[in-house]
C-alpha cells in the first residue's frame, strides 16, 4: 500500500513540475507595460520611461532597474500565484537584501495581468481590483512581438 502512495505522490509531483515548466514557457519574452495602477492612481506608458519586463526561464529583469528570479509559480490556483525575488541591477556587491514580490497573475495570450505586493509583510493580492494597500501594484503588460 505504501508503494502505491509513494508512486502516486511521485506522479503528482512530476505532473505539477511539467505544468509549471509549461507555464514558465508562456511567460518567456519581453513584455511592455501598458498601465500601472496603485492605490495612488494610474500611470500610462506616456508617463513612464520605456522599460520592458523580460522573462527567460525562471529569471526576469525589469529594464535597467531590477533583476531576479521566479521562486514559485502555481498556475493551478485560482487566481494563479507567482512569487519572485529581485535586486537592483546597480547592486553589484549584492549587499542589499532581496526584494520580495508576491502576487497573482492572469496570462491570456499576449496580455499579462500582474497584481503584486512588494515587501516582506506578506500581503498577497487576492483579486484584480484596483489596489488599496501600500506597496501594491496592478500591472497590465503586452507581449512585445519579435520581428
ABEGO torsion letter per residue (X at the ends): XAAAAAAAAAAAAAAAAAAAAAAAAAABEBBBBABBBBAAEBBBAAABBBBBBBBBEABBBBEAABBBBBABBBAABOBBBBBBBBBBAABAAGABBBBBBBBBBBBBEABBBBBBBBEAAGBBBABABBBABBGBBBBBBBBBBBX
